[in-house]
């Protein structure tokens, strides 16, 4: 995998720069409970705005890259 900047330009291009939990779930192909757990445990860094989480897309990509490195 390339750098975060390279991956950012290629991955999840149909998603906005800030995604919500529902979009995170779709991006990763996981359930809503796991999506909340990843954010609440700070595994994927997010911002809490009011009652909603906003997750920078680059944080999702960073998470995927780091998960890929640990499984190599």
Number of C-alpha atoms within 10 A of each C-alpha: 8 8 10 15 11 10 16 18 10 9 15 15 11 6 12 11 13 16 18 17 19 14 18 25 17 12 16 12 10 12 12 15 10 12 21 17 12 16 19 13 9 10 13 21 19 22 13 11 8 7 6 11 19 20 21 18 23 20 17 22 21 18 16 13 16 11 11 11 10 7 6 5
